[in-house]
């Protein structure tokens, strides 16, 4: 019974996708919410379905681009914030982690 329901669900999803392909007009294209609802049909949670359309797609594209580059890395730089008035520019930045204190 479970395999039959799975087969019907996949068949219905394929029929839905074929029915509303929208190749003829840009206004008939499926939106991200439609794709997220298809994810719900396949058993994803609401958060996972939204992530599959938004963050996961972006991560896959970025990963593919980094594989195509010669170095395979993305270079990031830190921007220096303008110093506020009254602060020394020569002062060292604060330590990001606390020092471990050993108690006896």
Protein Blocks (a to p, Z undefined) as FASTA:
>chain_A
ZZmmmmmmmmmmmmmmmmmnommpmklpccfklmmmmmmmnopafklmmmmmmmmmmmmm
mmmmmmmpmnopacdddddddddehiafkbccddfbdcddddZZ
